[in-house]
């Protein structure tokens, strides 16, 4: 998927003018946030678990090479074939080679953000392998030819009438917008694919180094059908998904499911260790795991390392006022919300992703909910500083900031300006607000009124309160 994050402003304008989209985003984020709040309130150990989860992920990143080597050795000992890919192109090549060697013409795939990141579907399709998304939301966006708009609910932007029209047009099904009927159609169509597929492709929520296990956390049984029915299971996972021990899993699961969907545990947690043994009644004949770097080692060595702690729960998206306003597509690539605003510039380059680093109010709500305590606002500020250093900032903004800094260092001029603003605000502002600001400040008032400044400058009020007389 080609990144289009540089067009964030234009795409946001479109999203803001789309009333059905606004309603869908509000409904979904509200539901996730409400469920999370209830789940956290019902679990008094949540803060302690956050500390522990953050510690586990930090410990992993400190010795990632050691944990990866252990994972590879343990997984291979139990019959898995592990491949390592430096970048997305190499990962796609390996996946296509595995499919060819295994004689696979059809693959079913469960949700994997990494597969989107590296363009796996397109690569396999060019190699002659048909790939069908097996999770309902992903299946819908694949039929519509769109990227996912939320990491947990990829089709959150689609109303059921749209799904009905999609099934009518793409699958030739009679129009119905009854939800049970729509689910029935998807189930019937997907079952055919599960039974015919030679390979199931999944991501991984965690990779346990000490047992070589792949852990999948899902709410749809489709994930299990994709890992058990086809004769080959291919896992595509970022190297940061490894955790030191299987014993670390419970705390991370507690955090992930509560933060994501507000569940104390998700419907399915699969711990897949090695390939099928002779005594196993079912399961794939072969398990391949591709560990993908694709820029992660570079991030690990730099000042943005903390973002590799992300367990993709989506809580920071749901709580973010920017995401709540524009939804996932406006971000123009695979990852959205605050975590996407950090990851996209790092993966796709600052020139591409800088608009996202600036698309934040820095309110801090994302850091407050992050289950592994990633300091997202600080990372966004770092990216803005890098943007300035690399000369990518709008020159007018740089000039404006220089003027602002100079003004703040001259108390006399600042006080005179404060007095002047106090006077003109009496004219420009009615009933304590204005719906219009001039020039480059008009963005503030496009969709909301700007509150009038106090007629008394702050420092004058401060002195008065403290009894300080000039
Ligand atoms: S940054 Fe934190 S809150 Fe956001 S998706 Fe990752 S783990 Fe969840």
Boltz pocket constraint, residues with backbone or C-beta under 6 A from the ligand:
constraints:
  - pocket:
      binder: B
      contacts: [[A, 259], [A, 309], [A, 310], [A, 311], [A, 312], [A, 313], [A, 314], [A, 315], [A, 316], [A, 317], [A, 339], [A, 366], [A, 369], [A, 370], [A, 371], [A, 372], [A, 373], [A, 374], [A, 376]]
      max_distance: 6.0
